[in-house]
Amino acid sequence: MSDTQKRPSAPADAMDSSSPQGAGQASELSTPAGRTLYERLLDRAREAIKEKPPSTRPSAAVVPWRRRDDGTLEVYWVRRNPRLRFMGGWHAFPGGRLEAKDAEISLSAQPQGLDLIPPGQTQPSSHLREQSPEPDALPGVAVGALRELFEEVGLLPLLPSAPALEAGRREEVRRQLLTDRLAFPEALRRLDLEPIHLDAGRLIFAGRWMTPPFMPVRFDNRFFLLEVEADAEPEVDGGELVEGEWIEPHQGLAAWEAGEVITSPPILHILRVLAETPPERSLERLRNPRETLLGPFRRFELRPGVVTLPLFCPTLPPATHINAFVLGLEEAVLVDPGSPFEREIDALIAAMEDLQEHHGITLRGIWITHHNPDHVGGVQALRTRFNLPVSAHPLTAQRLQRVGLEVDELLHEGDRVVLGGKRPFPVRVFHTPGHAPGHLCFYDETFGSLLAGDLIAGLGTIVIDPPDGDMGQYLASLQRMEDLAPRTLFPSHGPPTTDGSQRLRETRRHRQWREHLVLKAWNAGIRRLDELVPQVYEGLAPEVVPVATRQVEAHWIHLHQRGALEEDAELILDS
């Protein structure tokens, strides 16, 4: 005997999560008493999750700087290609990961300021939740910094004894190096150079930073200052980097404060310090960036008014963290304090106390994007500690009431909330169902940032799990936010994304392509759900089959809703 599913009679956001999806019985993957597959997976994640030491890749970056004839200080920064998975579209300084062969090259000089402690060791810290970023003499770090500088912008510091470089030959060798046709030692030989000609002694250590845990790739990065000649003219590679320019540090800060660029905390810190202090007197602040802390966190404010606080949390792999956000410039709200772990809640409380006591922020409430456990785990603790009202969509409020979490104020489609202060910060509320019936997105009207919740994923994928999930509504929500044309997307899991419209459009089209595969298989006569799944998702690992099955079922329901299937079509859910 087989269960079958027919066209639903009501939209998912009008349904109780335990009600049947349609005329037929619920799928075997549905859970009794209103527990969806997605919620069961989160329960399993909480049981299995173990925090591991951060896995990072060693890297190095160089801050080229010069003085114009009038004494004005300039630095050279670059914009990364928006298509890159890591920090696409961000402004940075030239740099990248170290290569194994970098450590095999011996130099006649070493960077200034590196404490020669054993490679890779760091000292524990009482105020950071990760290992303290102490300097070290990591083998190959100087070679890697110089190699990346040459590859990305064509600069190569040499000792006075080195042969002069012919410009055309230099660019030819650089192109070969960029296309992996040459290793760095061979590139040097083709330039009639030896490693002993490289002047790593002009590099000055300027701090060590670790990529935050919401990034898909984490780097342990060393920054170096490098003074170059006043007439130096770097040139970006045109691949990973799409543009570069000399700027005064205060100009870079102003561009960020105006929302014209997105960049990372170490870049902002370096700009801020150099705007206030000459390089020769800035090293203590650069190497020990205590001023960038919010309690035990680094202050990750990638766009003005959006501070990201990654919290270790039971969620769906490959994500391991939920991004809580502080939204606002002076008066602010805390969005999605989702971790249930005491250590993470204590760290978040410390950060909120620091923001309010030392950074001119006044918290006015807690906002929730939707009801899933990985978005609300710390809400009650933060509400109690700071006596804050909790706000959410009415459908989210209904769901949370079942688990004893009360919502004090309701947020609706079209609400416009102005977070006050000398710099008012208007935020628009959008109801974006699909992943969850009461899902909300929050749009910063000043800088074009969209806190996207689980509308889009920076890591992994968004699960559409009927009956909570509705594929038709999800596609419509993606389209609405695409039409809004946000400049930056801040998802709840993973890194932010520049060019928000393009990312939303790509996500929508990918889902539509999957739906086309469902329809194609259906028209070929496949009627069983378990036989449709491999037609839509090839080569699935067994552990992800249940999630993929729910996606296919959600696509089938949407196809039926929009009349792409015959009226009496029935999907066989199990045998």
Secondary structure, 3 states (H helix, E strand, C coil): CCEEECCCCCCHHHCCCCCCCCCCCCCCCCCHHHCCHHHHHHHHHHHHCCCCCCCCEEEEEEEEEEECCCCCEEEEEEEECCCCCCCCCCEECCEEECCHHHHHCCCCCCCECCCCCCCCCCCCCCCCCCCCCCCCCCCCHHHHHHHHHHHHHCCCCECCCCCCCCHHHHHHHHHHHHCCCCCHHHHHHHCCCCHHHECHHHCEEEEEEECCCCCCCCEEEEEEEEECCCCCCCCCCCCCEEEEEEECHHHHHHHHHCCCCCECHHHHHHHHHHHHCCHHHCHHHHHCCHHHEECCEECEEEECCEEEEEEECCCCCCCCEEEEEEECCCEEEEECCCCCCHHHHHHHHHHHHHHHHHCCCEEEEEECCCCCHHHHCCHHHHHHHHCCCEEECHHHHHHHHHCCCCCCEECCCCCEEEECCCCCEEEEEEECCCCCCCCEEEEECCCCEEEEECCCCCCCCCCCCCCCCCHHHHHHHHHHHHHHCCCEEEECCCCCEECHHHHHHHHHHHHHHHHHHHHHHHHCCCCEHHHHHHHHCCCCCHHHHHHHHHHHHHHHHHHHHCCCCCCCCCEEEEC
